[in-house]
Amino acid sequence: MPLLTSSIWLVLGDFNVVRDVSERVSSSPPDLADILDFNECLLNCQLDDINGSGCEFTWTNKQDDTTRVWSKLDRALANSSWLSNFPTTHVTFLPAGVSDHSPVMVNVFDDPPVKSRFSFLNCWIGHSKYKGIVAQAWQTYVQGSAMFRVFSKLKYVKHGLL
């Protein structure tokens, strides 16, 4: 039975379960019974994921390549009442850093548009460490969508050259 559909709900956290098998990369598949239970719970509570960007997988066990597991365990969920009252809500999953989880940033209101772009300056080619800074930035591992990875690496180059 649905719970208090008139209440405004925003729920954030580490749920320790994925919603779909595609949300886990590992040599062993996730437990399907857990997935079904979690999805049934969200359906009963009338909660769904908020539109998001950033890191696709929000948790890793940080083990070596052969035993590493990547999963989407962290979520920001809302009900239709929340989304009706705050329709511009957007979630960003940031790179994990020292933790094994990605920090979650929720923007409830639209930020004013900021014109920010990467501009290549020809004078940078003359920088004594130009090639090394570019090589190091491009070899840096960044988790997230392809565009997020490129953007992050360009920022590394820019900060290295300034």
Secondary structure, DSSP 4 states (H G I P E B T S, - for coil): ----TTS--EEEEE-SS-SSGGGEESSSPPPHHHHHHHHHHHHHHT-EEPPEEE-S--EE----TTT--EE--EEEEE-HHHHHH-TT-EEEE---TTSSB--EEEE-SPPPP--------GGGGGSTTHHHHHHHHHHS---S-HHHHHHHHHHHHHHHH-
